């Protein structure tokens, strides 16, 4: 369980970087890594997108804790 948050954070960062590349350069990293063209999906890319979304949901309690009890400086 102690590895869930770091893995989830890594997946959310990868997803964020993918969206950055899509927005700036119209380059879909996930599609490229799974052998597809921009915007095309297959089972592997769908699994990656689902994993990134699940990671974001898994990090919601962390965000809630930071809002309720802000980290000390």
Backbone as a printed PyTorch tensor [residue, N CA C, xyz], in Angstrom:
tensor([[[  0.8200,  -1.2050,   0.0000],
         [  0.0000,   0.0000,   0.0000],
         [  0.8620,   1.2680,   0.0000]],

        [[  2.0740,   1.1760,   0.5870],
         [  2.9110,   2.3780,   0.6470],
         [  3.4270,   2.7900,  -0.7270]],

        [[  3.3300,   1.8880,  -1.7080],
         [  3.7840,   2.2050,  -3.0610],
         [  2.6740,   2.7660,  -3.9390]],

        [[  1.4360,   2.7540,  -3.4520],
         [  0.3020,   3.1980,  -4.2680],
         [  0.4170,   4.6790,  -4.6350]],

        [[  0.6600,   5.5330,  -3.6690],
         [  0.7220,   6.9660,  -3.9610],
         [  1.8670,   7.3390,  -4.9050]],

        [[  3.0850,   6.8270,  -4.7010],
         [  4.1520,   7.1730,  -5.6570],
         [  3.8690,   6.6720,  -7.0750]],

        [[  3.3240,   5.4740,  -7.2040],
         [  3.0010,   4.9540,  -8.5340],
         [  1.8750,   5.7710,  -9.1560]],

        [[  0.8630,   6.0910,  -8.3470],
         [ -0.2420,   6.9140,  -8.8450],
         [  0.2650,   8.2810,  -9.2790]],

        [[  1.1450,   8.8760,  -8.4950],
         [  1.7010,  10.1830,  -8.8490],
         [  2.4930,  10.1020, -10.1520]],

        [[  3.2790,   9.0550, -10.3120],
         [  4.0330,   8.8750, -11.5470],
         [  3.0940,   8.7730, -12.7520]],

        [[  2.0270,   7.9940, -12.6230],
         [  1.0770,   7.8600, -13.7270],
         [  0.3790,   9.1820, -14.0420]],

        [[  0.0310,   9.9410, -13.0200],
         [ -0.6110,  11.2400, -13.2550],
         [  0.3660,  12.2050, -13.9210]],

        [[  1.6330,  12.1480, -13.5410],
         [  2.6450,  12.9960, -14.1910],
         [  2.7970,  12.6020, -15.6540]],

        [[  2.8540,  11.3140, -15.9340],
         [  2.9490,  10.8520, -17.3280],
         [  1.7340,  11.3390, -18.1190]],

        [[  0.5490,  11.2240, -17.5210],
         [ -0.6580,  11.7090, -18.1940],
         [ -0.6200,  13.2130, -18.4290]],

        [[ -0.1320,  13.9450, -17.4450],
         [ -0.0100,  15.3890, -17.6040],
         [  0.9750,  15.7750, -18.6830]],

        [[  2.1010,  15.0650, -18.7230],
         [  3.0850,  15.3330, -19.7790],
         [  2.5160,  15.0000, -21.1560]],

        [[  1.7360,  13.9320, -21.2340],
         [  1.1100,  13.5920, -22.5120],
         [  0.1800,  14.7210, -22.9630]],

        [[ -0.6260,  15.2450, -22.0420],
         [ -1.5180,  16.3460, -22.4030],
         [ -0.7370,  17.6010, -22.7690]],

        [[  0.3820,  17.8450, -22.0980],
         [  1.2350,  18.9830, -22.4550],
         [  1.7310,  18.8440, -23.8890]],

        [[  2.2010,  17.6500, -24.2340],
         [  2.6780,  17.4180, -25.5970],
         [  1.5500,  17.5380, -26.6190]],

        [[  0.3690,  17.0560, -26.2670],
         [ -0.7800,  17.1870, -27.1730],
         [ -1.0970,  18.6570, -27.3930]],

        [[ -1.1020,  19.4280, -26.3160],
         [ -1.4500,  20.8400, -26.4170],
         [ -0.4270,  21.6850, -27.1420]],

        [[  0.8390,  21.4020, -26.9130],
         [  1.8960,  22.2210, -27.5070],
         [  2.2600,  21.7510, -28.9150]],

        [[  2.3980,  20.4440, -29.0900],
         [  2.9800,  19.9410, -30.3370],
         [  2.0890,  18.9670, -31.1030]],

        [[  0.8410,  18.7860, -30.6470],
         [ -0.0400,  17.7750, -31.2690],
         [  0.6760,  16.4340, -31.3930]],

        [[  1.3630,  16.0470, -30.3320],
         [  2.1000,  14.7850, -30.2760],
         [  1.5250,  13.9490, -29.1500]],

        [[  0.9610,  12.7960, -29.4770],
         [  0.3490,  11.9090, -28.4930],
         [  1.3660,  10.8370, -28.1210]],

        [[  1.9880,  11.0000, -26.9620],
         [  3.0280,  10.0790, -26.5110],
         [  2.4890,   8.6650, -26.3320]],

        [[  1.3070,   8.5320, -25.7590],
         [  0.7240,   7.2040, -25.5410],
         [  0.4840,   6.5070, -26.8750]],

        [[ -0.0730,   7.2210, -27.8380],
         [ -0.3090,   6.6260, -29.1540],
         [  1.0070,   6.2220, -29.8070]],

        [[  2.0110,   7.0540, -29.6730],
         [  3.3150,   6.7380, -30.2530],
         [  3.9220,   5.4970, -29.6000]],

        [[  3.8390,   5.4070, -28.2790],
         [  4.4070,   4.2580, -27.5760],
         [  3.6680,   2.9550, -27.8710]],

        [[  2.3910,   3.0620, -28.2370],
         [  1.6100,   1.8520, -28.5090],
         [  1.4830,   1.5810, -30.0000]],

        [[  2.2420,   2.3090, -30.8080],
         [  2.2950,   2.0300, -32.2420],
         [  1.1230,   2.5570, -33.0410]],

        [[  0.4800,   3.5790, -32.5720],
         [ -0.6630,   4.1580, -33.2660],
         [ -0.3720,   5.6010, -33.6540]],

        [[ -1.2790,   6.1480, -34.4720],
         [ -1.1820,   7.5560, -34.8530],
         [ -1.9180,   8.4010, -33.8260]],

        [[ -1.7490,   9.7040, -33.9260],
         [ -2.3600,  10.6500, -32.9980],
         [ -3.8560,  10.3800, -32.8630]],

        [[ -4.2900,  10.2080, -31.6250],
         [ -5.7130,  10.0590, -31.3430],
         [ -6.2720,   8.6600, -31.5220]],

        [[ -5.5170,   7.7540, -32.1240],
         [ -6.0070,   6.3910, -32.3060],
         [ -5.8160,   5.5990, -31.0060]],

        [[ -6.7710,   4.7060, -30.7400],
         [ -6.7030,   3.9040, -29.5260],
         [ -6.6730,   2.4190, -29.8760]],

        [[ -6.0400,   1.6580, -29.0050],
         [ -6.1040,   0.2100, -29.0540],
         [ -6.2110,  -0.2660, -27.6100]],

        [[ -6.1690,  -1.5610, -27.3920],
         [ -6.3410,  -2.0920, -26.0340],
         [ -5.2490,  -1.6040, -25.0850]],

        [[ -4.0190,  -1.5150, -25.5810],
         [ -2.9100,  -1.0820, -24.7170],
         [ -3.0640,   0.3890, -24.3450]],

        [[ -3.3370,   1.2390, -25.3290],
         [ -3.4820,   2.6650, -25.0240],
         [ -4.6860,   2.9040, -24.1290]],

        [[ -5.7670,   2.1660, -24.3490],
         [ -6.9350,   2.2990, -23.4730],
         [ -6.5900,   1.9110, -22.0430]],

        [[ -5.7940,   0.8510, -21.8740],
         [ -5.3810,   0.4320, -20.5320],
         [ -4.5270,   1.5080, -19.8680]],

        [[ -3.6650,   2.1520, -20.6500],
         [ -2.8370,   3.2280, -20.1030],
         [ -3.7130,   4.4010, -19.6710]],

        [[ -4.6690,   4.7910, -20.5150],
         [ -5.5550,   5.8970, -20.1610],
         [ -6.3850,   5.5640, -18.9220]],

        [[ -6.8500,   4.3350, -18.8120],
         [ -7.6150,   3.9180, -17.6290],
         [ -6.7180,   3.9370, -16.3920]],

        [[ -5.4800,   3.4760, -16.5190],
         [ -4.5510,   3.4830, -15.3850],
         [ -4.2600,   4.9070, -14.9160]],

        [[ -4.0860,   5.8310, -15.8520],
         [ -3.8400,   7.2300, -15.4840],
         [ -5.0650,   7.8140, -14.7820]],

        [[ -6.2490,   7.5360, -15.2980],
         [ -7.4700,   8.0180, -14.6580],
         [ -7.6720,   7.4190, -13.2860]],

        [[ -7.4150,   6.1250, -13.1350],
         [ -7.5350,   5.4720, -11.8280],
         [ -6.5170,   6.0410, -10.8460]],

        [[ -5.3260,   6.3640, -11.3380],
         [ -4.3070,   6.9690, -10.4870],
         [ -4.7690,   8.3290,  -9.9860]],

        [[ -5.4050,   9.0960, -10.8510],
         [ -5.9230,  10.4010, -10.4400],
         [ -6.9820,  10.2340,  -9.3480]],

        [[ -7.8550,   9.2590,  -9.5150],
         [ -8.8880,   9.0020,  -8.5000],
         [ -8.2350,   8.5440,  -7.1990]],

        [[ -7.1960,   7.7090,  -7.2920],
         [ -6.5050,   7.2280,  -6.0960],
         [ -5.8220,   8.3570,  -5.3340]],

        [[ -5.4520,   9.4310,  -6.0300],
         [ -4.7860,  10.5550,  -5.3680],
         [ -5.7590,  11.5800,  -4.7730]],

        [[ -7.0400,  11.4330,  -5.0230],
         [ -8.0130,  12.3730,  -4.4590],
         [ -7.9720,  12.4310,  -2.9270]],

        [[ -7.8540,  11.3000,  -2.2230],
         [ -7.7380,  11.4020,  -0.7580],
         [ -6.4920,  12.1570,  -0.3060]],

        [[ -5.4120,  12.0420,  -1.0510],
         [ -4.1920,  12.7910,  -0.7200],
         [ -4.4660,  14.2860,  -0.8420]],

        [[ -5.1160,  14.6730,  -1.9190],
         [ -5.4800,  16.0790,  -2.1020],
         [ -6.3850,  16.5530,  -0.9700]],

        [[ -7.3520,  15.7370,  -0.6030],
         [ -8.2630,  16.1020,   0.4860],
         [ -7.4960,  16.2980,   1.7970]],

        [[ -6.5280,  15.4140,   2.0690],
         [ -5.7210,  15.5730,   3.2880],
         [ -4.9190,  16.8590,   3.2440]],

        [[ -4.3540,  17.2030,   2.0860],
         [ -3.5860,  18.4400,   1.9710],
         [ -4.4700,  19.6630,   2.1680]],

        [[ -5.7190,  19.5850,   1.7370],
         [ -6.6390,  20.7160,   1.8980],
         [ -7.0510,  20.8560,   3.3650]],

        [[ -7.3520,  19.7190,   3.9960],
         [ -7.8140,  19.7440,   5.3860],
         [ -6.6760,  20.0920,   6.3320]],

        [[ -5.5360,  19.4470,   6.1560],
         [ -4.3630,  19.7000,   6.9920],
         [ -3.2060,  20.0640,   6.0590]],

        [[ -3.0170,  21.3710,   5.8030],
         [ -1.9430,  21.7710,   4.8770],
         [ -0.5840,  21.3180,   5.3940]],

        [[  0.3080,  20.9180,   4.4700],
         [  1.6510,  20.5130,   4.8940],
         [  2.4130,  21.6820,   5.5150]],

        [[  3.2220,  21.3690,   6.5040],
         [  4.0270,  22.4260,   7.1420],
         [  5.2340,  22.7640,   6.2890]],

        [[  5.6560,  24.0130,   6.3660],
         [  6.8560,  24.4510,   5.6200],
         [  8.1050,  24.1200,   6.3510]]])
